[in-house]
């Protein structure tokens, strides 16, 4: 399977895992054409120029734990952008 397809599958698996697990205030952005996605991407663009398959905007420490635990480190990269806000 091509690497691009593998990445899409990993993001899909992550989204399925997080669905219903995050707090009501958390957001998962997946449409790179929407303004909210673009704004969130700007906050992390200094650390990685690739457009991610999804951006998870956590609302609590519990959301952070659930997101990190659901993310296999060898398959999906994640960036803490809190320091750039």
Secondary structure, DSSP 8 states (H G I E B T S, - for coil): --HHHHHHHHHHHHHHHHTTTS-TT-EEE--TTSHHHHHHHHHHTTT--S--S-EEE--SHHHHHHHHHHS-TTT------GGG-
